[in-house]
Amino acid sequence: MMGIANRGFALPAVIFLMVVVSLLIANMSRILSTESAATNLYLLGTKAYWAAQSANDWVAYQIHVNNACPTTPANFSIEGFSISVSCIATAYTEASVSGVIYQVSSQAVMGSSPAELDYVSRTVDMVLDVQ
C-alpha cells in the first residue's frame, strides 16, 4: 500500500521546475534582444559619426581647391544617412596677415523622427584657418 500513496509525488515539483526554467529562458531571450538592439544603435551611431566626418573632409577638400565654401550640394546622402553641411567663411586681418576662418558643421541623420527606435544623428564641427 505504501507504494500506491506515493505515486505522482514528484509531478508537482517537475511542473514547477519546467515553469521556472521556461520563464528563465523567456527572460534571457528578452535580454538578448535588448542587447542586440543596443549594439545595433551603437554601430549606427558610429556610422553616422563617420558619415558626418566624411562630409567635413569633403568640405575641407573643396575649401582647399576653391578657396571658398562649397555651394553645391549642401545636402546629400552617404550609406543611407542624410547629410546636411553648413559652411561660414569669415575674413580677417591680423598684424598685416590676411586669412579666412571657415566654420564647418556636418550632420548625419538616419530616420525621420527622434521618436523612432532606430533614429540616429551625429554632428561634427570643424574650424579651418586658411592664410
DSSP file (Angstrom, degrees, kcal/mol; ACC not computed):
  #  RESIDUE AA STRUCTURE BP1 BP2  ACC     N-H-->O    O-->H-N    N-H-->O    O-->H-N    TCO  KAPPA ALPHA  PHI   PSI    X-CA   Y-CA   Z-CA
    1    1 A M     >        0   0    0      0, 0.0     4,-1.4     0, 0.0     3,-0.4   0.000 360.0 360.0 360.0 -29.3    0.0    0.0    0.0
    2    2 A M  H  >  +     0   0    0      1,-0.2     4,-0.9     2,-0.2     3,-0.1   0.859 360.0  54.9 -63.6 -35.8    2.8    2.4    0.7
    3    3 A G  H  4 S+     0   0    0      1,-0.2     4,-0.2     2,-0.2    -1,-0.2   0.818 105.0  53.4 -68.1 -31.9    3.9    2.4   -3.0
    4    4 A I  H >4 S+     0   0    0     -3,-0.4     3,-0.9     1,-0.2    -1,-0.2   0.853 104.4  54.3 -73.7 -35.2    0.5    3.5   -4.2
    5    5 A A  H 3< S+     0   0    0     -4,-1.4    -1,-0.2     1,-0.2    -2,-0.2   0.771 106.7  51.9 -70.3 -26.4    0.2    6.5   -1.9
    6    6 A N  T >< S+     0   0    0     -4,-0.9     3,-1.4    -3,-0.1     4,-0.2   0.438  79.8 120.4 -92.6   0.7    3.5    8.0   -3.1
    7    7 A R  T <  S+     0   0    0     -3,-0.9    -3,-0.0     1,-0.2    -4,-0.0  -0.440  78.9  14.5 -67.3 136.4    2.7    7.8   -6.8
    8    8 A G  T 3  S+     0   0    0     -2,-0.1     3,-0.4     3,-0.0    -1,-0.2   0.549  84.3 126.3  79.9   7.9    2.7   11.3   -8.5
    9    9 A F  S <  S+     0   0    0     -3,-1.4     4,-0.5     1,-0.2    -2,-0.1   0.863  74.6  46.2 -66.9 -35.3    4.6   13.0   -5.7
   10   10 A A  S  > S+     0   0    0     -4,-0.2     4,-2.4     1,-0.2    -1,-0.2   0.628  91.3  85.3 -82.8 -14.3    7.3   14.3   -8.0
   11   11 A L  H  > S+     0   0    0     -3,-0.4     4,-2.4     1,-0.2     5,-0.2   0.914  89.1  46.8 -58.9 -48.1    4.9   15.6  -10.6
   12   12 A P  H  > S+     0   0    0      0, 0.0     4,-2.4     0, 0.0    -1,-0.2   0.887 113.2  50.7 -61.8 -36.6    4.2   19.0   -9.0
   13   13 A A  H  > S+     0   0    0     -4,-0.5     4,-2.4     2,-0.2    -2,-0.2   0.904 111.2  47.8 -66.3 -40.7    8.0   19.5   -8.4
   14   14 A V  H  X S+     0   0    0     -4,-2.4     4,-2.4     2,-0.2    -1,-0.2   0.908 112.4  48.9 -66.8 -42.0    8.7   18.7  -12.1
   15   15 A I  H  X S+     0   0    0     -4,-2.4     4,-2.2    -5,-0.2    -2,-0.2   0.918 111.2  50.6 -63.4 -42.4    6.0   21.0  -13.3
   16   16 A F  H  X S+     0   0    0     -4,-2.4     4,-2.4    -5,-0.2    -2,-0.2   0.929 111.2  47.8 -60.3 -46.2    7.3   23.8  -11.1
   17   17 A L  H  X S+     0   0    0     -4,-2.4     4,-2.6     1,-0.2    -1,-0.2   0.881 110.3  52.2 -63.2 -38.9   10.8   23.3  -12.4
   18   18 A M  H  X S+     0   0    0     -4,-2.4     4,-2.3     2,-0.2    -1,-0.2   0.906 110.9  47.4 -64.5 -41.0    9.6   23.3  -16.0
   19   19 A V  H  X S+     0   0    0     -4,-2.2     4,-2.2     2,-0.2    -2,-0.2   0.922 113.2  48.1 -65.5 -44.4    7.7   26.6  -15.4
   20   20 A V  H  X S+     0   0    0     -4,-2.4     4,-2.2     1,-0.2    -2,-0.2   0.920 113.2  47.5 -63.6 -44.1   10.7   28.2  -13.7
   21   21 A V  H  X S+     0   0    0     -4,-2.6     4,-2.3     1,-0.2    -1,-0.2   0.902 111.2  50.7 -65.6 -40.5   13.1   27.1  -16.5
   22   22 A S  H  X S+     0   0    0     -4,-2.3     4,-2.2     1,-0.2    -1,-0.2   0.883 110.2  50.2 -66.4 -36.2   10.8   28.3  -19.2
   23   23 A L  H  X S+     0   0    0     -4,-2.2     4,-2.3     2,-0.2    -1,-0.2   0.892 109.9  50.8 -66.3 -39.2   10.5   31.7  -17.5
   24   24 A L  H  X S+     0   0    0     -4,-2.2     4,-2.3     2,-0.2    -2,-0.2   0.911 110.4  49.2 -63.1 -41.9   14.3   31.9  -17.3
   25   25 A I  H  X S+     0   0    0     -4,-2.3     4,-2.1     2,-0.2    -2,-0.2   0.907 110.6  50.6 -64.3 -41.9   14.6   31.1  -21.0
   26   26 A A  H  X S+     0   0    0     -4,-2.2     4,-1.8     1,-0.2    -2,-0.2   0.918 112.2  46.6 -63.2 -43.3   12.0   33.8  -21.9
   27   27 A N  H  X S+     0   0    0     -4,-2.3     4,-2.4     1,-0.2    -2,-0.2   0.888 110.7  52.6 -66.7 -38.8   13.8   36.4  -19.8
   28   28 A M  H  X S+     0   0    0     -4,-2.3     4,-2.2     1,-0.2    -1,-0.2   0.893 109.0  49.6 -63.8 -39.5   17.2   35.5  -21.3
   29   29 A S  H  X S+     0   0    0     -4,-2.1     4,-2.1     2,-0.2    -1,-0.2   0.880 110.6  50.4 -68.8 -36.0   15.8   35.9  -24.8
   30   30 A R  H  X S+     0   0    0     -4,-1.8     4,-2.1     2,-0.2    -2,-0.2   0.911 111.2  48.4 -65.5 -42.4   14.3   39.3  -24.0
   31   31 A I  H  X S+     0   0    0     -4,-2.4     4,-2.4     1,-0.2    -2,-0.2   0.899 110.8  51.8 -63.5 -40.4   17.7   40.4  -22.5
   32   32 A L  H  X S+     0   0    0     -4,-2.2     4,-2.1     1,-0.2    -2,-0.2   0.901 109.6  48.3 -64.5 -41.3   19.5   39.1  -25.6
   33   33 A S  H  X S+     0   0    0     -4,-2.1     4,-2.1     2,-0.2    -1,-0.2   0.874 111.5  50.7 -68.1 -35.6   17.2   41.1  -28.0
   34   34 A T  H  X S+     0   0    0     -4,-2.1     4,-2.2     2,-0.2    -2,-0.2   0.919 111.3  47.7 -65.7 -43.9   17.6   44.2  -25.9
   35   35 A E  H  X S+     0   0    0     -4,-2.4     4,-2.3     1,-0.2    -2,-0.2   0.876 110.3  53.0 -64.0 -37.3   21.4   43.9  -26.0
   36   36 A S  H  X S+     0   0    0     -4,-2.1     4,-2.2     2,-0.2    -1,-0.2   0.908 109.5  48.0 -64.9 -42.0   21.2   43.3  -29.8
   37   37 A A  H  X S+     0   0    0     -4,-2.1     4,-2.2     2,-0.2    -2,-0.2   0.893 111.5  50.5 -65.4 -39.9   19.2   46.5  -30.3
   38   38 A A  H  X S+     0   0    0     -4,-2.2     4,-2.0     2,-0.2    -2,-0.2   0.901 110.9  48.7 -65.5 -40.6   21.6   48.5  -28.2
   39   39 A T  H  X S+     0   0    0     -4,-2.3     4,-2.4     2,-0.2    -2,-0.2   0.897 109.7  52.6 -64.9 -40.1   24.6   47.1  -30.2
   40   40 A N  H  X S+     0   0    0     -4,-2.2     4,-2.5     1,-0.2    -2,-0.2   0.913 109.7  48.1 -62.8 -42.7   22.8   48.0  -33.4
   41   41 A L  H  X S+     0   0    0     -4,-2.2     4,-2.4     2,-0.2    -1,-0.2   0.874 109.9  53.2 -65.2 -36.6   22.2   51.6  -32.3
   42   42 A Y  H  X S+     0   0    0     -4,-2.0     4,-2.0     2,-0.2    -2,-0.2   0.927 110.9  46.1 -63.1 -44.4   25.9   51.8  -31.2
   43   43 A L  H  X S+     0   0    0     -4,-2.4     4,-2.4     2,-0.2    -2,-0.2   0.905 112.2  50.4 -66.0 -41.2   27.0   50.7  -34.6
   44   44 A L  H  X S+     0   0    0     -4,-2.5     4,-2.5     1,-0.2    -1,-0.2   0.887 109.2  52.3 -63.6 -37.8   24.6   53.1  -36.4
   45   45 A G  H  X S+     0   0    0     -4,-2.4     4,-2.2     2,-0.2    -1,-0.2   0.893 109.5  49.0 -63.6 -40.0   25.9   55.9  -34.2
   46   46 A T  H  X S+     0   0    0     -4,-2.0     4,-2.2     2,-0.2    -2,-0.2   0.911 111.7  48.8 -65.9 -42.4   29.5   55.1  -35.2
   47   47 A K  H  X S+     0   0    0     -4,-2.4     4,-2.1     1,-0.2    -2,-0.2   0.898 110.4  51.6 -63.4 -39.7   28.5   55.0  -38.9
   48   48 A A  H  X S+     0   0    0     -4,-2.5     4,-2.3     2,-0.2    -2,-0.2   0.907 108.3  51.7 -63.8 -41.4   26.7   58.4  -38.5
   49   49 A Y  H  X S+     0   0    0     -4,-2.2     4,-2.5     1,-0.2    -2,-0.2   0.943 112.4  44.8 -59.9 -47.6   29.7   59.9  -36.9
   50   50 A W  H  X S+     0   0    0     -4,-2.2     4,-2.2     2,-0.2    -1,-0.2   0.810 110.2  54.9 -71.3 -28.0   32.0   58.8  -39.8
   51   51 A A  H  X S+     0   0    0     -4,-2.1     4,-1.9     2,-0.2    -1,-0.2   0.922 111.6  44.5 -66.4 -43.3   29.5   59.9  -42.4
   52   52 A A  H  X S+     0   0    0     -4,-2.3     4,-2.0     2,-0.2    -2,-0.2   0.888 113.0  51.4 -66.9 -38.7   29.5   63.4  -40.9
   53   53 A Q  H  X S+     0   0    0     -4,-2.5     4,-2.3     2,-0.2    -2,-0.2   0.887 107.8  52.7 -65.0 -38.4   33.2   63.3  -40.6
   54   54 A S  H  X S+     0   0    0     -4,-2.2     4,-2.3     2,-0.2    -1,-0.2   0.894 107.2  52.1 -63.2 -39.9   33.5   62.3  -44.3
   55   55 A A  H  X S+     0   0    0     -4,-1.9     4,-2.3     2,-0.2    -1,-0.2   0.909 109.0  50.0 -63.0 -41.0   31.3   65.3  -45.2
   56   56 A N  H  X S+     0   0    0     -4,-2.0     4,-2.6     1,-0.2    -2,-0.2   0.896 109.5  51.4 -63.4 -39.3   33.6   67.6  -43.3
   57   57 A D  H  X S+     0   0    0     -4,-2.3     4,-2.2     2,-0.2    -2,-0.2   0.900 109.0  50.9 -63.3 -39.7   36.6   66.1  -45.1
   58   58 A W  H  X S+     0   0    0     -4,-2.3     4,-2.3     2,-0.2    -2,-0.2   0.920 111.1  47.9 -62.9 -43.6   34.8   66.7  -48.4
   59   59 A V  H  X S+     0   0    0     -4,-2.3     4,-2.6     2,-0.2    -2,-0.2   0.912 109.7  52.9 -64.0 -42.2   34.2   70.4  -47.4
   60   60 A A  H  X S+     0   0    0     -4,-2.6     4,-2.2     1,-0.2    -1,-0.2   0.900 109.8  49.0 -60.5 -40.1   37.8   70.8  -46.3
   61   61 A Y  H  X S+     0   0    0     -4,-2.2     4,-2.5     2,-0.2    -1,-0.2   0.923 110.5  50.1 -64.2 -43.7   38.9   69.5  -49.8
   62   62 A Q  H  X S+     0   0    0     -4,-2.3     4,-2.9     1,-0.2     6,-0.4   0.887 111.2  49.2 -62.4 -39.1   36.6   71.9  -51.5
   63   63 A I  H  X S+     0   0    0     -4,-2.6     4,-2.1     2,-0.2    -1,-0.2   0.907 111.4  49.9 -65.1 -41.4   37.9   74.8  -49.5
   64   64 A H  H  < S+     0   0    0     -4,-2.2    -2,-0.2    -5,-0.2    -1,-0.2   0.902 118.5  37.9 -63.3 -41.7   41.5   73.7  -50.3
   65   65 A V  H  < S+     0   0    0     -4,-2.5    -2,-0.2    -5,-0.1    -1,-0.2   0.918 131.9  24.2 -76.9 -44.9   40.8   73.5  -54.0
   66   66 A N  H  < S-     0   0    0     -4,-2.9    -3,-0.2     2,-0.3    -2,-0.2   0.534  89.6-132.0-102.5  -8.9   38.5   76.5  -54.4
   67   67 A N  S  < S+     0   0    0     -4,-2.1     2,-0.3    -5,-0.3    -4,-0.2   0.854  80.2  80.0  54.3  36.8   39.4   78.8  -51.5
   68   68 A A  S    S-     0   0    0     -6,-0.4    -2,-0.3    -5,-0.1    -1,-0.2  -0.981  92.7 -84.0-160.3 160.3   35.7   79.1  -50.7
   69   69 A C        -     0   0    0     -2,-0.3     2,-0.1     1,-0.1    -9,-0.0  -0.455  55.6-104.6 -65.2 142.0   32.9   77.3  -49.1
   70   70 A P        -     0   0    0      0, 0.0    17,-0.1     0, 0.0    -1,-0.1  -0.438  27.4-163.5 -69.0 144.1   31.2   74.8  -51.4
   71   71 A T        +     0   0    0      1,-0.3     3,-0.3    -2,-0.1    -2,-0.0   0.807  59.3  71.8 -97.6 -35.7   27.9   75.8  -52.8
   72   72 A T  S    S+     0   0    0      1,-0.3    -1,-0.3     2,-0.1     2,-0.0  -0.987  91.7  18.6-136.5 147.0   26.5   72.5  -54.0
   73   73 A P        +     0   0    0      0, 0.0    -1,-0.3     0, 0.0     3,-0.1   0.624  58.2 165.0 -85.9 141.1   25.5   70.1  -52.8
   74   74 A A  S    S+     0   0    0     -3,-0.3    11,-2.3     1,-0.2     2,-0.4   0.749  77.0  36.6 -83.5 -25.5   24.7   71.3  -49.3
   75   75 A N  E    S+A   84   0A   0      9,-0.2     2,-0.3     2,-0.0    -1,-0.2  -0.996  73.7 140.0-129.3 131.9   22.6   68.2  -48.7
   76   76 A F  E     -A   83   0A   0      7,-1.9     7,-3.7    -2,-0.4     2,-0.4  -0.872  41.4-103.2-154.1-174.0   23.4   64.7  -49.9
   77   77 A S  E     -A   82   0A   0     -2,-0.3     2,-0.4     5,-0.2     5,-0.2  -0.956  20.2-175.1-128.2 139.4   23.3   61.1  -48.8
   78   78 A I  E >  S-A   81   0A   0      3,-2.2     3,-2.3    -2,-0.4   -27,-0.1  -0.970  76.7 -27.2-132.4 116.8   26.0   58.6  -47.6
   79   79 A E  T 3  S-     0   0    0     -2,-0.4     3,-0.1     1,-0.3   -28,-0.1   0.835 127.8 -44.4  50.4  41.1   25.2   55.0  -46.9
   80   80 A G  T 3  S+     0   0    0      1,-0.3     2,-0.4    30,-0.0    -1,-0.3   0.400 113.0 119.1  87.7  -3.6   21.6   55.8  -46.1
   81   81 A F  E <   -A   78   0A   0     -3,-2.3    -3,-2.2    29,-0.1     2,-0.6  -0.820  62.5-132.8 -96.7 133.2   22.4   58.8  -43.9
   82   82 A S  E     -AB  77 109A   0     27,-3.0    27,-2.2    -2,-0.4     2,-0.5  -0.755  26.4-157.2 -82.4 124.4   21.0   62.2  -44.9
   83   83 A I  E     -AB  76 108A   0     -7,-3.7    -7,-1.9    -2,-0.6     2,-0.4  -0.895  13.1-174.0-109.6 129.1   23.9   64.7  -44.7
   84   84 A S  E     -AB  75 107A   0     23,-2.2    23,-2.5    -2,-0.5     2,-0.4  -0.986   8.3-166.7-120.9 135.3   23.5   68.4  -44.2
   85   85 A V  E     - B   0 106A   0    -11,-2.3     2,-0.4    -2,-0.4    21,-0.2  -0.951   7.8-173.2-123.9 136.2   26.5   70.7  -44.4
   86   86 A S  E     - B   0 105A   0     19,-2.6    19,-2.5    -2,-0.4     2,-0.4  -0.987   4.0-175.8-126.7 144.0   26.9   74.3  -43.4
   87   87 A C  E     - B   0 104A   0     -2,-0.4     2,-0.5    17,-0.2    17,-0.2  -0.990   4.5-172.2-141.5 127.5   30.0   76.4  -44.0
   88   88 A I  E     - B   0 103A   0     15,-2.2    15,-2.9    -2,-0.4     2,-0.5  -0.986   9.0-157.7-123.8 124.7   30.6   80.0  -42.9
   89   89 A A  E     - B   0 102A   0     -2,-0.5     2,-0.4    13,-0.2    13,-0.2  -0.873   8.6-175.3-103.9 132.7   33.6   82.0  -44.1
   90   90 A T  E     - B   0 101A   0     11,-2.4    11,-3.0    -2,-0.5     2,-0.2  -0.971  13.9-147.7-129.6 116.3   34.9   84.9  -42.1
   91   91 A A  E     + B   0 100A   0     -2,-0.4     2,-0.3     9,-0.2     9,-0.2  -0.536  22.8 175.6 -80.9 147.7   37.8   87.0  -43.4
   92   92 A Y  E     - B   0  99A   0      7,-2.7     7,-2.4    -2,-0.2     2,-0.4  -0.976  24.1-152.2-147.1 160.2   40.2   88.6  -41.0
   93   93 A T  E     + B   0  98A   0     -2,-0.3     2,-0.4     5,-0.2     5,-0.2  -0.992  18.1 174.6-133.9 127.7   43.4   90.6  -41.0
   94   94 A E  E >  S- B   0  97A   0      3,-2.9     3,-1.3    -2,-0.4    -2,-0.0  -0.960  70.8 -18.3-138.8 117.4   45.8   90.4  -38.0
   95   95 A A  T 3  S-     0   0    0     -2,-0.4    -1,-0.1     1,-0.3     3,-0.1   0.925 127.9 -50.9  52.5  50.7   49.2   92.1  -37.9
   96   96 A S  T 3  S+     0   0    0      1,-0.2     2,-0.5    -3,-0.0    -1,-0.3   0.623 115.3 117.8  62.5  17.6   49.2   92.5  -41.7
   97   97 A V  E <   -B   94   0A   0     -3,-1.3    -3,-2.9     2,-0.0     2,-0.3  -0.966  50.0-157.8-112.9 122.2   48.4   88.8  -42.3
   98   98 A S  E     +B   93   0A   0     -2,-0.5     2,-0.3    -5,-0.2    -5,-0.2  -0.709  23.6 145.6 -98.6 150.1   45.1   88.2  -44.0
   99   99 A G  E     -B   92   0A   0     -7,-2.4    -7,-2.7    -2,-0.3     2,-0.4  -0.963  38.4-118.1-164.6 179.1   43.2   84.9  -43.8
  100  100 A V  E     -BC  91 130A   0     30,-3.0    30,-3.1    -2,-0.3     2,-0.6  -0.999  14.3-150.4-133.7 132.9   39.8   83.3  -43.7
  101  101 A I  E     -BC  90 129A   0    -11,-3.0   -11,-2.4    -2,-0.4     2,-0.5  -0.917  13.8-159.2-102.0 125.4   38.3   81.2  -40.9
  102  102 A Y  E     -BC  89 128A   0     26,-3.0    26,-2.7    -2,-0.6     2,-0.7  -0.918   3.7-161.2-106.9 123.6   35.9   78.6  -42.1
  103  103 A Q  E     -BC  88 127A   0    -15,-2.9   -15,-2.2    -2,-0.5     2,-0.4  -0.924  17.0-174.9-104.3 115.3   33.4   77.2  -39.6
  104  104 A V  E     -BC  87 126A   0     22,-3.3    22,-2.8    -2,-0.7     2,-0.4  -0.913  10.2-179.5-116.7 135.8   32.1   73.9  -41.0
  105  105 A S  E     -BC  86 125A   0    -19,-2.5   -19,-2.6    -2,-0.4     2,-0.4  -0.994   2.5-174.4-135.5 128.8   29.3   71.8  -39.5
  106  106 A S  E     -BC  85 124A   0     18,-2.5    18,-2.8    -2,-0.4     2,-0.4  -0.977   3.7-166.4-124.4 136.5   28.1   68.5  -40.8
  107  107 A Q  E     -BC  84 123A   0    -23,-2.5   -23,-2.2    -2,-0.4     2,-0.5  -0.986   3.8-162.2-125.0 129.4   25.1   66.5  -39.5
  108  108 A A  E     -BC  83 122A   0     14,-2.8    14,-2.2    -2,-0.4     2,-0.4  -0.947  15.4-178.7-109.7 127.3   24.4   62.9  -40.5
  109  109 A V  E     -BC  82 121A   0    -27,-2.2   -27,-3.0    -2,-0.5     2,-0.4  -0.984  15.9-173.8-130.6 134.7   20.8   61.6  -39.7
  110  110 A M  E     + C   0 120A   0     10,-2.7    10,-2.4    -2,-0.4     2,-0.1  -0.994  63.1  28.1-124.6 125.1   19.1   58.3  -40.2
  111  111 A G  S    S-     0   0    0     -2,-0.4   -29,-0.1     8,-0.2     8,-0.0  -0.244  77.6-109.9 107.2 159.7   15.4   58.2  -39.5
  112  112 A S  S    S+     0   0    0      1,-0.2    -1,-0.1    -2,-0.1     7,-0.0   0.643  92.9  27.2-101.9 -16.2   12.8   60.8  -39.8
  113  113 A S    >   -     0   0    0     -3,-0.1     3,-2.1     1,-0.1    -1,-0.2  -0.999  66.9-129.1-148.4 140.4   12.0   61.4  -36.1
  114  114 A P  T 3  S+     0   0    0      0, 0.0     5,-0.2     0, 0.0    -1,-0.1   0.673 107.2  69.8 -61.4 -14.3   13.8   61.1  -32.8
  115  115 A A  T 3  S+     0   0    0      3,-0.1     2,-0.1    -3,-0.0     0, 0.0   0.652  78.8  98.7 -77.3 -14.1   10.8   59.1  -31.6
  116  116 A E  S X  S-     0   0    0     -3,-2.1     3,-1.0     1,-0.1     0, 0.0  -0.416  79.4-128.9 -72.4 150.5   11.7   56.2  -33.9
  117  117 A L  T 3  S+     0   0    0      1,-0.2    -1,-0.1    -2,-0.1   -76,-0.0   0.811 106.8  41.2 -70.2 -30.0   13.6   53.3  -32.4
  118  118 A D  T 3  S+     0   0    0      2,-0.0     2,-0.3   -74,-0.0    -1,-0.2   0.059  81.3 134.3-108.6  25.8   16.4   53.4  -35.0
  119  119 A Y    <   +     0   0    0     -3,-1.0     2,-0.4    -5,-0.2    -8,-0.2  -0.599  28.6 176.6 -75.2 130.5   16.8   57.2  -35.2
  120  120 A V  E     +C  110   0A   0    -10,-2.4   -10,-2.7    -2,-0.3     2,-0.3  -1.000   7.9 174.2-137.5 138.0   20.5   58.2  -35.2
  121  121 A S  E     +C  109   0A   0     -2,-0.4     2,-0.4   -12,-0.2   -12,-0.2  -0.986   2.0 176.8-145.3 133.7   22.0   61.7  -35.5
  122  122 A R  E     -C  108   0A   0    -14,-2.2   -14,-2.8    -2,-0.3     2,-0.4  -0.999  10.4-160.4-135.9 140.6   25.6   62.9  -35.2
  123  123 A T  E     -C  107   0A   0     -2,-0.4     2,-0.5   -16,-0.2   -16,-0.2  -0.975   3.9-168.7-121.8 133.7   27.0   66.4  -35.7
  124  124 A V  E     -C  106   0A   0    -18,-2.8   -18,-2.5    -2,-0.4     2,-0.3  -0.988   6.4-162.6-123.8 126.5   30.7   67.1  -36.4
  125  125 A D  E     -C  105   0A   0     -2,-0.5     2,-0.3   -20,-0.2   -20,-0.2  -0.798   8.5-179.2-108.3 150.0   32.1   70.6  -36.3
  126  126 A M  E     -C  104   0A   0    -22,-2.8   -22,-3.3    -2,-0.3     2,-0.4  -0.996  14.7-156.2-148.2 143.3   35.4   71.8  -37.7
  127  127 A V  E     -C  103   0A   0     -2,-0.3     2,-0.4   -24,-0.2   -24,-0.2  -0.991  12.0-168.9-123.1 126.8   37.2   75.2  -37.9
  128  128 A L  E     -C  102   0A   0    -26,-2.7   -26,-3.0    -2,-0.4     2,-0.6  -0.948   9.6-158.7-116.0 134.4   39.8   75.8  -40.6
  129  129 A D  E     -C  101   0A   0     -2,-0.4     2,-0.5   -28,-0.2   -28,-0.2  -0.941  15.5-174.5-111.8 108.7   42.1   78.8  -40.6
  130  130 A V  E      C  100   0A   0    -30,-3.1   -30,-3.0    -2,-0.6    -2,-0.0  -0.911 360.0 360.0-109.8 124.0   43.4   79.4  -44.1
  131  131 A Q              0   0    0     -2,-0.5   -33,-0.2   -32,-0.2    -1,-0.1   0.376 360.0 360.0-113.0 360.0   46.0   82.1  -44.7
